[in-house]
Amino acid sequence: MSRIGAWIVRLTWLFCAATPAMAGTLNVQANLADREPFIGAVVTVRGETVHASAAPISAILDQINLSFVPDIVVIPVGSTVEFPNSDSVSHQIYSFSPTKRFQLPLYHGRPYPPVHFDQAGVVTLGCNIHDAMVGYIFVTDATYFGRTDARGTWSVTNVPRGIYHVSLWHPLLRDSVASLDREVTITGDETAQTTVQLAQSLRPAPLPASARLRDRY
């Protein structure tokens, strides 16, 4: 290679190294069948060509007023979840889900170490003492994830350009998960928008354990 050719290659490399990759913002709007905001839906985003899981985190899922708080926790694969019991009564937490089977015998306070979740999937939680207590841990290998807010929206910034697949999940869905998938293209530093509209209403939410106990007495 000539000296001039070498300098051209070097200048091209320096220009590419100094120019940041184009990245944009992705906004997701989730609506119920009646077009009201879909609050608390789980959103996951995966790249079509480049796919990297998010880094593991440490999360907390508490037990308050005979309920799991929050009702759904979304975590990356490899994360841990701690299950304190802030209630005035003891609970015995368990999961029979294939994604993660475990049991925390009857306890109050914070006696057990965090539970490690090393496989993607949905973990359904229950309490052997209070059958109406139900919670969920959504373990994902997606690059981006979260839950929709009070307006049914969720967004993520600094998304490299490319094609992404957006998925929606919630335990009360009647629609198939596949029907709620969307493909979005990030072409630069602009904002991309996609809307997910449910075709069917959600299944009725179960009556909280605290309400069932009040009705019993």
N, CA, C and O of each residue as an XYZ file, in Angstrom:
868
protein
N       0.853     -1.193      0.000
C       0.000      0.000      0.000
C       0.888      1.241      0.000
O       1.873      1.308      0.736
N       0.531      2.232     -0.837
C       1.306      3.465     -0.895
C       1.093      4.281      0.369
O       0.168      4.029      1.141
N       1.977      5.280      0.570
C       1.854      6.144      1.745
C       0.545      6.907      1.713
O      -0.093      7.100      2.748
N       0.137      7.347      0.508
C      -1.127      8.102      0.392
C      -2.306      7.192      0.734
O      -3.237      7.596      1.431
N      -2.249      5.945      0.227
C      -3.319      5.001      0.531
C      -3.423      4.721      2.013
O      -4.521      4.619      2.560
N      -2.272      4.597      2.664
C      -2.260      4.341      4.103
C      -2.889      5.494      4.862
O      -3.638      5.280      5.815
N      -2.591      6.717      4.444
C      -3.185      7.880      5.121
C      -4.691      7.946      4.922
O      -5.421      8.350      5.827
N      -5.164      7.548      3.730
C      -6.613      7.550      3.471
C      -7.299      6.552      4.395
O      -8.335      6.854      4.986
N      -6.713      5.357      4.518
C      -7.276      4.358      5.410
C      -7.290      4.864      6.843
O      -8.276      4.684      7.558
N      -6.197      5.497      7.267
C      -6.122      5.986      8.644
C      -7.134      7.087      8.905
O      -7.788      7.102      9.948
N      -7.268      8.033      7.937
C      -8.234      9.122      8.103
C      -9.659      8.592      8.136
O     -10.489      9.094      8.894
N      -9.957      7.569      7.311
C     -11.292      6.972      7.309
C     -11.588      6.327      8.655
O     -12.690      6.458      9.189
N     -10.588      5.624      9.204
C     -10.764      4.978     10.521
C     -10.986      6.018     11.608
O     -11.841      5.842     12.476
N     -10.209      7.112     11.561
C     -10.363      8.157     12.571
C     -11.733      8.808     12.480
O     -12.340      9.130     13.502
N     -12.229      9.005     11.246
C     -13.539      9.631     11.071
C     -14.636      8.730     11.628
O     -15.543      9.204     12.313
N     -14.557      7.429     11.336
C     -15.572      6.487     11.821
C     -15.521      6.368     13.330
O     -16.562      6.268     13.979
N     -14.316      6.378     13.904
C     -14.189      6.261     15.346
C     -14.717      7.487     16.054
O     -15.236      7.390     17.166
N     -14.588      8.652     15.415
C     -15.034      9.889     16.049
C     -16.514     10.140     15.858
O     -17.098     10.961     16.564
N     -17.143      9.431     14.895
C     -18.555      9.641     14.613
C     -19.391      8.616     15.364
O     -19.292      7.423     15.076
N     -20.205      9.041     16.313
C     -20.989      8.076     17.080
C     -22.051      7.399     16.222
O     -22.555      7.991     15.267
N     -22.386      6.172     16.559
C     -23.440      5.467     15.844
C     -24.766      6.183     16.048
O     -25.065      6.663     17.141
N     -25.558      6.249     14.979
C     -26.843      6.913     15.073
C     -27.761      6.143     16.010
O     -27.853      4.918     15.928
N     -28.435      6.851     16.893
C     -29.338      6.215     17.854
C     -30.560      7.089     18.026
O     -30.470      8.315     17.971
N     -31.694      6.460     18.235
C     -32.939      7.202     18.359
C     -33.726      6.811     19.586
O     -33.229      6.112     20.468
N     -34.963      7.273     19.630
C     -35.874      6.997     20.743
C     -37.046      6.167     20.229
O     -37.558      6.396     19.133
N     -37.452      5.213     21.031
C     -38.607      4.378     20.685
C     -39.714      4.620     21.698
O     -39.514      4.453     22.901
N     -40.876      5.013     21.210
C     -42.061      5.200     22.048
C     -43.093      4.120     21.726
O     -43.401      3.866     20.561
N     -43.613      3.501     22.759
C     -44.647      2.474     22.599
C     -45.907      2.942     23.311
O     -45.867      3.311     24.485
N     -47.035      2.924     22.587
C     -48.331      3.255     23.159
C     -49.183      2.003     23.175
O     -49.440      1.413     22.126
N     -49.629      1.587     24.368
C     -50.471      0.403     24.503
C     -51.879      0.819     24.906
O     -52.056      1.567     25.867
N     -52.880      0.336     24.177
C     -54.270      0.679     24.450
C     -55.102     -0.577     24.657
O     -54.851     -1.617     24.048
N     -56.096     -0.460     25.527
C     -57.054     -1.537     25.722
C     -58.023     -1.582     24.543
O     -57.974     -0.727     23.658
N     -58.899     -2.579     24.537
C     -59.842     -2.726     23.431
C     -60.771     -1.524     23.299
O     -61.216     -1.200     22.198
N     -61.067     -0.857     24.428
C     -61.927      0.332     24.379
C     -61.125      1.608     24.167
O     -61.653      2.711     24.316
N     -59.838      1.457     23.817
C     -58.914      2.552     23.514
C     -58.464      3.336     24.754
O     -57.807      4.370     24.631
N     -58.814      2.849     25.928
C     -58.252      3.433     27.147
C     -56.802      2.966     27.298
O     -56.431      1.930     26.747
N     -55.974      3.718     28.040
C     -54.572      3.317     28.201
C     -54.445      1.947     28.854
O     -55.176      1.621     29.789
N     -53.529      1.169     28.362
C     -53.227     -0.141     28.944
C     -52.101      0.067     29.953
O     -50.933      0.165     29.577
N     -52.453      0.134     31.216
C     -51.496      0.444     32.279
C     -50.832     -0.839     32.787
O     -51.504     -1.844     33.018
N     -49.523     -0.794     32.957
C     -48.805     -1.914     33.565
C     -48.482     -3.068     32.645
O     -48.083     -4.131     33.119
N     -48.640     -2.893     31.344
C     -48.278     -3.957     30.402
C     -46.757     -4.084     30.329
O     -46.039     -3.088     30.404
N     -46.278     -5.307     30.182
C     -44.841     -5.552     30.051
C     -44.452     -5.379     28.585
O     -45.056     -5.983     27.699
N     -43.442     -4.553     28.339
C     -42.933     -4.305     26.983
C     -41.507     -4.833     26.892
O     -40.676     -4.529     27.748
N     -41.217     -5.627     25.849
C     -39.852     -6.072     25.588
C     -39.479     -5.718     24.157
O     -40.319     -5.757     23.257
N     -38.198     -5.367     23.953
C     -37.709     -4.953     22.635
C     -36.426     -5.712     22.319
O     -35.472     -5.696     23.096
N     -36.419     -6.378     21.166
C     -35.250     -7.140     20.727
C     -34.825     -6.685     19.336
O     -35.672     -6.438     18.477
N     -33.516     -6.572     19.110
C     -32.996     -6.230     17.800
C     -33.052     -7.422     16.864
O     -32.883     -8.562     17.298
N     -33.290     -7.172     15.580
C     -33.393     -8.265     14.616
C     -32.037     -8.881     14.302
O     -31.932    -10.093     14.116
N     -30.992     -8.046     14.241
C     -29.670     -8.559     13.882
C     -28.733     -8.618     15.083
O     -28.065     -9.629     15.301
N     -28.682     -7.548     15.857
C     -27.811     -7.510     17.030
C     -28.675     -7.633     18.271
O     -29.536     -6.790     18.524
N     -28.445     -8.684     19.044
C     -29.275     -8.911     20.227
C     -28.384     -9.146     21.430
O     -27.616    -10.108     21.467
N     -28.487     -8.266     22.412
C     -27.710     -8.405     23.644
C     -28.648     -8.266     24.830
O     -29.427     -7.316     24.909
N     -28.569     -9.216     25.749
C     -29.426     -9.152     26.932
C     -28.978     -8.016     27.850
O     -27.805     -7.643     27.876
N     -29.928     -7.480     28.592
C     -29.600     -6.447     29.573
C     -28.826     -7.064     30.731
O     -28.923     -8.267     30.978
N     -28.063     -6.246     31.436
C     -27.271     -6.726     32.566
C     -28.181     -7.123     33.724
O     -29.211     -6.483     33.939
N     -27.824     -8.164     34.472
C     -28.641     -8.587     35.625
C     -28.772     -7.483     36.658
O     -27.906     -6.616     36.774
N     -29.874     -7.527     37.413
C     -30.132     -6.539     38.455
C     -30.548     -7.257     39.743
O     -30.759     -8.470     39.755
N     -30.657     -6.496     40.802
C     -31.202     -6.991     42.068
C     -32.531     -6.296     42.300
O     -32.588     -5.069     42.378
N     -33.598     -7.072     42.411
C     -34.940     -6.514     42.557
C     -35.557     -6.960     43.880
O     -35.086     -7.903     44.516
N     -36.621     -6.265     44.279
C     -37.350     -6.592     45.500
C     -38.829     -6.733     45.174
O     -39.411     -5.881     44.502
N     -39.431     -7.814     45.655
C     -40.871     -8.016     45.538
C     -41.394     -8.255     46.952
O     -41.172     -9.313     47.542
N     -42.097     -7.247     47.486
C     -42.534     -7.277     48.882
C     -43.925     -7.905     48.990
O     -44.576     -8.197     47.987
N     -44.351     -8.100     50.219
C     -45.695     -8.611     50.517
C     -46.337     -7.652     51.516
O     -45.913     -7.543     52.667
N     -47.375     -6.960     51.038
C     -48.022     -5.911     51.821
C     -49.537     -6.061     51.690
O     -50.052     -6.192     50.580
N     -50.243     -6.044     52.802
C     -51.700     -6.123     52.798
C     -52.193     -7.344     52.020
O     -53.138     -7.253     51.236
N     -51.541     -8.490     52.246
C     -51.900     -9.751     51.600
C     -51.819     -9.685     50.078
O     -52.617    -10.303     49.372
N     -50.843     -8.928     49.585
C     -50.635     -8.810     48.141
C     -49.139     -8.743     47.850
O     -48.343     -8.318     48.687
N     -48.777     -9.177     46.632
C     -47.408     -8.990     46.163
C     -47.276     -7.557     45.634
O     -48.119     -7.089     44.869
N     -46.218     -6.872     46.048
C     -46.018     -5.471     45.669
C     -44.580     -5.293     45.170
O     -43.624     -5.427     45.934
N     -44.444     -4.980     43.842
C     -45.488     -4.820     42.825
C     -46.062     -6.172     42.395
O     -45.527     -7.227     42.736
N     -47.157     -6.116     41.643
C     -47.798     -7.356     41.206
C     -46.980     -8.073     40.141
O     -47.056     -9.296     40.016
N     -46.192     -7.312     39.366
C     -45.334     -7.872     38.332
C     -43.959     -7.229     38.436
O     -43.843     -6.005     38.502
N     -42.924     -8.049     38.452
C     -41.547     -7.575     38.414
C     -40.922     -8.055     37.114
O     -41.024     -9.235     36.781
N     -40.276     -7.158     36.372
C     -39.611     -7.499     35.120
C     -38.105     -7.412     35.340
O     -37.588     -6.370     35.744
N     -37.400     -8.521     35.069
C     -35.965     -8.568     35.313
C     -35.249     -9.260     34.155
O     -35.841    -10.094     33.471
N     -33.971     -8.917     33.930
C     -33.180     -9.644     32.933
C     -32.760    -11.013     33.464
O     -32.727    -11.238     34.674
N     -32.445    -11.915     32.553
C     -31.919    -13.224     32.932
C     -30.646    -13.036     33.762
O     -29.808    -12.189     33.453
N     -30.518    -13.835     34.813
C     -29.350    -13.740     35.681
C     -29.554    -12.853     36.890
O     -28.662    -12.736     37.730
N     -30.723    -12.221     36.991
C     -31.003    -11.309     38.103
C     -31.430    -12.075     39.353
O     -31.714    -13.272     39.302
N     -31.468    -11.360     40.468
C     -31.946    -11.927     41.723
C     -33.115    -11.096     42.239
O     -33.213     -9.899     41.967
N     -33.998    -11.750     42.986
C     -35.150    -11.078     43.584
C     -35.199    -11.434     45.063
O     -35.097    -12.602     45.440
N     -35.356    -10.411     45.892
C     -35.514    -10.609     47.329
C     -36.994    -10.501     47.670
O     -37.699     -9.663     47.109
N     -37.472    -11.346     48.592
C     -38.889    -11.418     48.919
C     -39.127    -11.091     50.393
O     -39.437    -11.990     51.175
N     -38.991     -9.836     50.783
C     -39.309     -9.489     52.172
C     -40.802     -9.619     52.426
O     -41.604     -9.535     51.496
N     -41.172     -9.822     53.669
C     -42.580     -9.875     54.063
C     -42.843     -8.745     55.041
O     -42.513     -8.847     56.223
N     -43.439     -7.663     54.546
C     -43.742     -6.503     55.381
C     -45.134     -6.572     55.984
O     -45.575     -5.633     56.646
N     -45.835     -7.693     55.756
C     -47.169     -7.859     56.325
C     -47.093     -8.132     57.821
O     -46.028     -8.428     58.362
N     -48.244     -8.027     58.477
C     -48.334     -8.345     59.905
C     -48.543     -9.839     60.129
O     -48.542    -10.305     61.269
N     -48.723    -10.599     59.032
C     -48.911    -12.051     59.114
C     -47.812    -12.743     58.322
O     -47.166    -12.117     57.481
N     -47.597    -14.021     58.581
C     -46.575    -14.786     57.875
C     -47.096    -15.285     56.527
O     -48.296    -15.492     56.347
N     -46.172    -15.472     55.588
C     -46.499    -16.006     54.271
C     -45.537    -17.137     53.929
O     -44.445    -17.237     54.489
N     -45.965    -17.987     52.997
C     -45.113    -19.064     52.494
C     -45.155    -19.013     50.981
O     -46.099    -19.494     50.354
N     -44.121    -18.425     50.402
C     -44.105    -18.148     48.972
C     -43.606    -19.360     48.199
O     -42.706    -20.068     48.649
N     -44.206    -19.595     47.018
C     -43.772    -20.710     46.187
C     -43.979    -20.393     44.711
O     -44.740    -19.496     44.349
N     -43.285    -21.148     43.874
C     -43.498    -21.129     42.430
C     -43.345    -22.541     41.899
O     -42.346    -23.209     42.164
N     -44.356    -23.001     41.137
C     -44.278    -24.281     40.455
C     -44.008    -24.092     38.962
O     -44.083    -25.050     38.193
N     -43.694    -22.862     38.549
C     -43.469    -22.562     37.134
C     -42.181    -23.224     36.641
O     -41.182    -23.226     37.360
N     -42.187    -23.790     35.419
C     -40.976    -24.419     34.882
C     -39.785    -23.469     34.802
O     -38.638    -23.901     34.914
N     -40.053    -22.172     34.608
C     -38.959    -21.206     34.523
C     -38.142    -21.172     35.803
O     -36.918    -21.046     35.759
N     -38.817    -21.285     36.953
C     -38.120    -21.303     38.242
C     -39.043    -21.883     39.306
O     -40.082    -21.309     39.631
N     -38.641    -23.031     39.838
C     -39.385    -23.648     40.937
C     -38.647    -23.380     42.244
O     -37.448    -23.635     42.350
N     -39.364    -22.865     43.236
C     -38.752    -22.644     44.536
C     -39.837    -22.483     45.585
O     -41.011    -22.312     45.257
N     -39.440    -22.539     46.843
C     -40.368    -22.347     47.941
C     -39.637    -21.710     49.117
O     -38.521    -22.096     49.463
N     -40.295    -20.725     49.719
C     -39.770    -20.060     50.909
C     -40.724    -20.385     52.049
O     -41.791    -19.780     52.146
N     -40.362    -21.331     52.916
C     -41.254    -21.744     54.006
C     -41.703    -20.570     54.875
O     -41.100    -19.497     54.873
N     -42.766    -20.811     55.605
C     -43.467    -19.789     56.385
C     -42.508    -18.823     57.069
O     -41.613    -19.239     57.805
N     -42.703    -17.530     56.820
C     -41.793    -16.540     57.396
C     -42.439    -15.167     57.462
O     -43.491    -14.904     56.881
N     -41.753    -14.309     58.200
C     -42.146    -12.905     58.336
C     -40.864    -12.094     58.402
O     -39.875    -12.542     58.982
N     -40.871    -10.911     57.816
C     -39.658    -10.097     57.806
C     -38.820    -10.383     56.574
O     -39.337    -10.380     55.457
N     -37.515    -10.632     56.768
C     -36.609    -10.832     55.642
C     -35.579    -11.924     55.969
O     -34.389    -11.627     56.080
N     -36.016    -13.174     56.124
C     -35.091    -14.205     56.589
C     -34.329    -14.954     55.503
O     -33.336    -15.614     55.809
N     -34.767    -14.872     54.218
C     -34.175    -15.706     53.176
C     -33.296    -14.886     52.227
O     -33.573    -13.710     51.990
N     -32.238    -15.499     51.682
C     -31.407    -14.809     50.685
C     -32.179    -14.626     49.382
O     -33.178    -15.311     49.162
N     -31.735    -13.714     48.512
C     -32.420    -13.504     47.226
C     -32.430    -14.772     46.379
O     -31.538    -15.614     46.487
N     -33.451    -14.893     45.536
C     -33.595    -16.032     44.626
C     -33.018    -15.644     43.266
O     -33.270    -14.548     42.765
N     -32.247    -16.548     42.680
C     -31.587    -16.298     41.393
C     -32.450    -16.839     40.257
O     -32.950    -17.962     40.326
N     -32.622    -16.024     39.202
C     -33.440    -16.409     38.055
C     -32.542    -16.468     36.814
O     -32.131    -15.434     36.288
N     -32.247    -17.672     36.360
C     -31.272    -17.860     35.279
C     -31.894    -18.334     33.975
O     -31.175    -18.767     33.075
N     -33.201    -18.261     33.855
C     -33.882    -18.722     32.642
C     -35.007    -17.764     32.298
O     -35.739    -17.315     33.179
N     -35.147    -17.446     30.996
C     -36.202    -16.535     30.554
C     -37.564    -17.217     30.613
O     -37.681    -18.411     30.337
N     -38.584    -16.457     30.971
C     -39.939    -16.985     31.042
C     -40.734    -16.288     32.123
O     -40.248    -15.358     32.767
N     -41.957    -16.744     32.318
C     -42.853    -16.158     33.317
C     -42.898    -17.055     34.544
O     -43.093    -18.266     34.432
N     -42.716    -16.458     35.709
C     -42.795    -17.179     36.978
C     -44.042    -16.691     37.714
O     -44.168    -15.505     38.018
N     -44.958    -17.614     37.997
C     -46.168    -17.280     38.739
C     -45.957    -17.599     40.210
O     -45.572    -18.714     40.561
N     -46.210    -16.620     41.066
C     -45.993    -16.753     42.500
C     -47.312    -16.959     43.235
O     -48.343    -16.410     42.845
N     -47.273    -17.743     44.287
C     -48.436    -17.932     45.147
C     -48.008    -18.016     46.590
O     -46.818    -18.018     46.903
N     -49.002    -18.086     47.476
C     -48.754    -18.234     48.907
C     -49.550    -19.450     49.388
O     -50.756    -19.543     49.157
N     -48.868    -20.372     50.052
C     -49.546    -21.577     50.535
C     -50.565    -21.281     51.630
O     -51.445    -22.099     51.897
N     -50.451    -20.125     52.259
C     -51.363    -19.758     53.340
C     -52.548    -18.955     52.819
O     -53.667    -19.100     53.310
N     -52.298    -18.105     51.821
C     -53.350    -17.230     51.274
C     -53.455    -17.499     49.771
O     -52.683    -16.962     48.977
N     -54.420    -18.336     49.397
C     -54.533    -18.793     48.010
C     -54.806    -17.664     47.021
O     -54.483    -17.797     45.840
N     -55.387    -16.567     47.468
C     -55.746    -15.482     46.552
C     -54.555    -14.598     46.196
O     -54.652    -13.764     45.295
N     -53.433    -14.770     46.894
C     -52.244    -13.980     46.577
C     -51.593    -14.517     45.301
O     -51.209    -15.685     45.234
N     -51.475    -13.654     44.291
C     -50.840    -14.036     43.024
C     -49.919    -12.906     42.574
O     -50.298    -11.736     42.588
N     -48.711    -13.273     42.178
C     -47.769    -12.307     41.643
C     -46.999    -12.932     40.488
O     -47.078    -14.139     40.260
N     -46.252    -12.104     39.760
C     -45.549    -12.587     38.577
C     -44.148    -11.979     38.498
O     -43.928    -10.814     38.829
N     -43.219    -12.808     38.050
C     -41.882    -12.337     37.709
C     -41.656    -12.661     36.240
O     -41.684    -13.825     35.841
N     -41.435    -11.637     35.447
C     -41.204    -11.785     34.013
C     -39.699    -11.701     33.783
O     -39.102    -10.628     33.873
N     -39.099    -12.847     33.486
C     -37.646    -12.910     33.282
C     -37.383    -12.845     31.775
O     -37.876    -13.686     31.022
N     -36.613    -11.857     31.338
C     -36.454    -11.636     29.906
C     -34.988    -11.595     29.491
O     -34.115    -11.199     30.263
N     -34.740    -12.018     28.246
C     -33.413    -11.879     27.660
C     -33.392    -10.746     26.639
O     -32.464    -10.655     25.835
N     -34.403     -9.884     26.662
C     -34.477     -8.755     25.740
C     -33.464     -7.674     26.113
O     -33.041     -7.570     27.265
N     -33.089     -6.879     25.124
C     -32.154     -5.783     25.362
C     -32.818     -4.659     26.145
O     -32.213     -4.082     27.049
N     -34.060     -4.350     25.796
C     -34.802     -3.276     26.463
C     -36.126     -3.835     26.980
O     -36.726     -4.709     26.355
N     -36.571     -3.329     28.113
C     -37.819     -3.830     28.688
C     -38.347     -2.819     29.698
O     -37.626     -1.923     30.137
N     -39.629     -2.979     30.063
C     -40.247     -2.108     31.067
C     -41.748     -2.354     31.113
O     -42.259     -3.322     30.550
N     -42.447     -1.437     31.810
C     -43.906     -1.520     31.899
C     -44.511     -0.173     31.540
O     -43.928      0.876     31.812
N     -45.689     -0.217     30.926
C     -46.344      1.020     30.519
C     -46.830      1.804     31.738
O     -47.177      1.227     32.768
N     -46.847      3.133     31.599
C     -47.218      4.003     32.711
C     -48.723      4.276     32.731
O     -49.496      3.580     32.073
N     -49.129      5.292     33.490
C     -50.548      5.606     33.659
C     -51.207      6.067     32.357
O     -52.433      6.061     32.250
N     -50.407      6.463     31.377
C     -50.946      6.855     30.069
C     -50.847      5.720     29.050
O     -51.182      5.896     27.879
N     -50.385      4.559     29.505
C     -50.229      3.430     28.596
C     -48.995      3.539     27.724
O     -48.912      2.867     26.696
N     -48.031      4.371     28.106
C     -46.856      4.593     27.289
C     -45.597      4.045     27.952
O     -45.517      3.919     29.174
N     -44.633      3.729     27.125
C     -43.296      3.327     27.567
C     -42.323      3.764     26.494
O     -42.630      3.680     25.305
N     -41.152      4.230     26.898
C     -40.173      4.690     25.918
C     -38.768      4.335     26.350
O     -38.497      4.125     27.532
N     -37.882      4.273     25.376
C     -36.467      4.012     25.630
C     -35.658      4.884     24.674
O     -36.012      5.038     23.505
N     -34.574      5.448     25.185
C     -33.727      6.343     24.388
C     -32.421      5.653     24.016
O     -32.099      4.572     24.508
N     -31.689      6.308     23.141
C     -30.355      5.841     22.728
C     -30.390      4.434     22.149
O     -29.545      3.595     22.462
N     -31.381      4.192     21.301
C     -31.513      2.891     20.635
C     -30.769      2.945     19.297
O     -31.135      3.749     18.440
N     -29.743      2.123     19.089
C     -29.009      2.139     17.814
C     -29.929      1.847     16.638
O     -30.917      1.124     16.770
N     -29.593      2.416     15.494
C     -30.456      2.206     14.334
C     -30.480      0.732     13.937
O     -29.492      0.010     14.068
N     -31.637      0.320     13.452
C     -31.836     -1.073     13.095
C     -33.302     -1.435     13.193
O     -34.149     -0.581     13.455
N     -33.597     -2.709     12.981
C     -34.965     -3.214     13.049
C     -35.162     -3.904     14.393
O     -34.335     -4.712     14.815
N     -36.269     -3.575     15.062
C     -36.543     -4.114     16.392
C     -37.940     -4.738     16.441
O     -38.857     -4.319     15.734
N     -38.067     -5.743     17.290
C     -39.351     -6.405     17.493
C     -39.858     -6.064     18.896
O     -39.203     -6.338     19.901
N     -41.029     -5.466     18.928
C     -41.659     -5.033     20.185
C     -42.739     -6.039     20.560
O     -43.590     -6.383     19.740
N     -42.700     -6.506     21.800
C     -43.688     -7.476     22.272
C     -44.374     -6.962     23.529
O     -43.795     -6.205     24.309
N     -45.617     -7.389     23.709
C     -46.423     -6.974     24.856
C     -46.892     -8.218     25.608
O     -47.238     -9.230     25.000
N     -46.897     -8.126     26.945
C     -47.373     -9.249     27.755
C     -48.063     -8.729     29.007
O     -47.700     -7.686     29.552
N     -49.073     -9.485     29.454
C     -49.749     -9.211     30.718
C     -50.499    -10.482     31.107
O     -51.006    -11.177     30.227
N     -50.586    -10.808     32.391
C     -51.241    -12.058     32.781
C     -52.728    -12.117     32.476
O     -53.306    -13.204     32.455
N     -53.363    -10.969     32.239
C     -54.803    -10.962     31.991
C     -55.170    -10.848     30.510
O     -56.335    -10.629     30.176
N     -54.188    -10.993     29.625
C     -54.449    -10.876     28.192
C     -55.351    -11.999     27.684
O     -55.197    -13.158     28.068
N     -56.294    -11.634     26.814
C     -57.046    -12.614     26.030
C     -56.429    -12.752     24.629
O     -56.447    -13.834     24.042
N     -55.889    -11.654     24.105
C     -55.237    -11.676     22.798
C     -54.004    -12.577     22.850
O     -53.354    -12.689     23.889
N     -53.688    -13.212     21.733
C     -52.450    -13.983     21.663
C     -51.265    -13.025     21.680
O     -51.341    -11.913     21.156
N     -50.182    -13.467     22.283
C     -48.996    -12.620     22.367
C     -48.471    -12.294     20.972
O     -48.022    -11.176     20.721
N     -48.528    -13.269     20.067
C     -48.020    -13.052     18.715
C     -48.776    -11.945     17.995
O     -48.185    -11.204     17.210
N     -50.079    -11.822     18.250
C     -50.877    -10.791     17.576
C     -50.531     -9.389     18.051
O     -50.913     -8.406     17.417
N     -49.813     -9.291     19.160
C     -49.465     -7.984     19.712
C     -48.027     -7.583     19.408
O     -47.566     -6.537     19.864
N     -47.311     -8.411     18.635
C     -45.943     -8.082     18.246
C     -45.943     -6.998     17.169
O     -46.807     -6.970     16.293
N     -44.955     -6.110     17.257
C     -44.808     -5.043     16.264
C     -43.346     -4.964     15.828
O     -42.438     -5.246     16.611
N     -43.133     -4.582     14.581
C     -41.779     -4.364     14.059
C     -41.561     -2.866     13.877
O     -42.381     -2.177     13.271
N     -40.459     -2.378     14.403
C     -40.156     -0.947     14.345
C     -38.746     -0.758     13.817
O     -37.838     -1.513     14.167
N     -38.562      0.250     12.974
C     -37.244      0.551     12.426
C     -36.733      1.872     12.981
O     -37.409      2.897     12.891
N     -35.553      1.843     13.547
C     -34.861      3.056     13.995
C     -33.861      3.408     12.908
O     -32.929      2.646     12.650
N     -34.046      4.566     12.265
C     -33.188      4.934     11.129
C     -32.165      5.994     11.477
O     -31.217      6.198     10.719
N     -32.325      6.668     12.588
C     -31.385      7.732     12.935
C     -31.638      8.220     14.334
O     -31.971      7.437     15.224
N     -31.480      9.526     14.535
C     -31.649     10.083     15.872
C     -33.062     10.621     16.105
O     -33.288     11.397     17.033
N     -34.012     10.207     15.259
C     -35.392     10.652     15.416
C     -36.132      9.735     16.392
O     -35.556      8.780     16.915
N     -37.407     10.031     16.632
C     -38.249      9.221     17.515
C     -39.168      8.338     16.687
O     -39.902      8.819     15.823
N     -39.119      7.039     16.962
C     -40.015      6.085     16.303
C     -41.166      5.770     17.240
O     -40.980      5.662     18.452
N     -42.363      5.623     16.670
C     -43.570      5.407     17.469
C     -44.306      4.179     16.966
O     -44.457      3.986     15.760
N     -44.767      3.348     17.900
C     -45.621      2.235     17.528
C     -46.754      2.120     18.541
O     -46.567      2.392     19.726
N     -47.922      1.716     18.067
C     -49.099      1.579     18.922
C     -49.572      0.133     18.905
O     -49.667     -0.492     17.849
N     -49.866     -0.387     20.090
C     -50.399     -1.743     20.223
C     -51.808     -1.638     20.781
O     -52.009     -1.171     21.902
N     -52.774     -2.072     19.999
C     -54.175     -1.983     20.367
C     -54.737     -3.379     20.610
O     -54.685     -4.228     19.720
N     -55.273     -3.626     21.801
C     -55.877     -4.919     22.074
C     -57.157     -5.087     21.278
O     -57.912     -4.133     21.087
N     -57.398     -6.309     20.813
C     -58.643     -6.613     20.110
C     -59.717     -7.071     21.086
O     -60.906     -6.929     20.804
N     -59.317     -7.616     22.224
C     -60.257     -8.134     23.209
C     -60.005     -7.482     24.567
O     -58.903     -7.012     24.853
N     -61.035     -7.465     25.383
C     -60.888     -6.915     26.729
C     -60.053     -7.859     27.584
O     -59.943     -9.048     27.285
N     -59.469     -7.322     28.644
C     -58.696     -8.143     29.560
C     -59.615     -9.071     30.358
O     -60.794     -8.777     30.555
N     -59.062    -10.183     30.808
C     -59.807    -11.037     31.716
C     -59.994    -10.312     33.042
O     -59.154     -9.491     33.410
N     -61.074    -10.593     33.772
C     -61.290     -9.929     35.066
C     -60.140    -10.237     36.027
O     -59.670    -11.372     36.102
N     -59.698     -9.227     36.753
C     -58.644     -9.420     37.748
C     -59.212    -10.168     38.949
O     -60.345     -9.911     39.354
N     -58.445    -11.087     39.522
C     -58.937    -11.807     40.703
C     -59.117    -10.873     41.891
O     -58.418     -9.867     42.012
N     -60.053    -11.212     42.761
C     -60.298    -10.409     43.955
C     -59.091    -10.520     44.879
O     -58.636    -11.632     45.148
N     -58.552     -9.392     45.379
C     -57.391     -9.452     46.277
C     -57.674    -10.295     47.511
O     -58.817    -10.415     47.952
N     -56.608    -10.878     48.064
C     -56.757    -11.722     49.250
C     -57.335    -10.940     50.420
O     -58.133    -11.482     51.185
N     -56.949     -9.677     50.575
C     -57.443     -8.874     51.696
C     -58.953     -8.678     51.592
O     -59.652     -8.687     52.605
N     -59.465     -8.498     50.355
C     -60.903     -8.326     50.156
C     -61.640     -9.626     50.435
O     -62.741     -9.597     50.985
N     -61.071    -10.749     50.077
C     -61.707    -12.045     50.322
C     -61.818    -12.316     51.830
O     -62.815    -12.862     52.303
N     -60.793    -11.931     52.561
C     -60.839    -12.132     53.994
C     -61.904    -11.258     54.645
O     -62.585    -11.683     55.578
N     -62.041    -10.026     54.139
C     -63.088     -9.134     54.673
C     -64.473     -9.717     54.394
O     -65.356     -9.692     55.252
N     -64.648    -10.250     53.162
C     -65.955    -10.823     52.809
C     -66.266    -12.050     53.647
O     -67.427    -12.313     53.959
N     -65.235    -12.802     54.013
C     -65.426    -14.032     54.775
C     -65.971    -13.740     56.173
O     -66.737    -14.519     56.739
N     -65.555    -12.606     56.705
C     -65.998    -12.266     58.063
C     -67.016    -11.125     58.027
O     -67.503    -10.700     59.074
